[in-house]
């Protein structure tokens, strides 16, 4: 059934249709009788002005949301599920831009003619929606939240706006996967409540019932973002599908800007540890607890250390091992925005020791705490790990975007995707320091489809050698470059339109530069078309790479994970060719494989 809006004017509303009443220059009432299985489709203008919308049920305020209710054009419609209000009258009290004197302001919005009630909703398939990376069914997404693994299922929650494709109305959206690659959209997990919007956080499985909510309850901690930022708890008894807020929230109250609680269990001390980002003070606070409800501040880390730009957000901490020596270290993730090596947001990390209450960072040869980056592209932020990943793995996922331009990227009905899942370990650099290695999680091997191009060994000179990529552009590329006498080696992904991504290996500097200045649509923000550069951590003039290309991203991994470089791209059409050339002498490539992606 589809039922369009009726403009009531002064006539009384008898129910049945969507009724629109203009209440004033900036105030309009949208009314509907809610029925199970129906959606109210709200017309949105992507760049339109924000309207405050009070959702009233039988005249009582249920919640307030912010929606870019279509003013001059309708870009798409977002669904409000009416099932939750079945049998009641729902009224959206819409406050559009105020402050103008024209008495017809509100009535001139195109939205009013386009509200509808429907049994279903759908969104256009967009060109840049990833084929094998997680993205939200619709609406804006940022940080991954509260990820955990239980009974064969990976749970990924995320910062989500259910009412538009720009940041607002922060809610925990939810997706699940049994293979870390294919994701199933789940019902909304945690919604805004009296304490505010639901910002980032983490989940634990309370296997020993420390909190008293029952064995194996899922406890999700998040930041309640109202007038201030406080830390709250929501509990799930059905394995993470539905959540109930803990009535005694917030569990940690502070007066400074503090957010994104991240929890882990510290075996040696037998205590739960909660890390909290003091965003503006550039420090991470450590709290401990035995019952997950009462928290004691134990220490703080970070003032004056590492990159001090921007805000500190989304902490995480875990123990990693060096597979060659078995030595273990604690690694503390600290997401910063802005201040990343190539502008905007990025993930820095510290390696060190943790005794259950205090983190002590390792020092470099000069006695300083070094700044280390987890990823050398511009599009890997808010990276955090899954709680309880199997076989002691540390598996992470990041938000594949950058706060500099995330709201402006050329997608419409959804915005942003996640990185491929990555497994982490440690390696020792030539400077004796420990660094973090990230490789695509082993589950990504299942994506490897038919061989499209292959070369066992090929000498490369200034004239480029070309290799076909699949027609849909989706592929995994593996190769080893021995620069030999060459000063640099270029790998170029290109399409028929002349869009290209150029990756340049400089053996002397031991760097890989990623140039996306001609990658396709780049003009939506001047911070987008810039180069990013990764150290290859290799002095012998060679580098082995593993590159994943999706519809709007390129992820480059050194084969052993010594660097990762993640960038989004928006080519006019898919890249269908890989060309390789060398300058200043000949180079050799070996074991080149281009594989189609098996979906
Ligand atoms: C990081 C962040 C978090 C916050 C969330 C709000 O990207 O700013 O600190 O919880 O986004 O959406």
Boltz pocket constraint, residues with backbone or C-beta under 6 A from the ligand:
constraints:
  - pocket:
      binder: B
      contacts: [[A, 142], [A, 143], [A, 159], [A, 170], [A, 199], [A, 200], [A, 201], [A, 223], [A, 259], [A, 260], [A, 312], [A, 313], [A, 314], [A, 382]]
      max_distance: 6.0
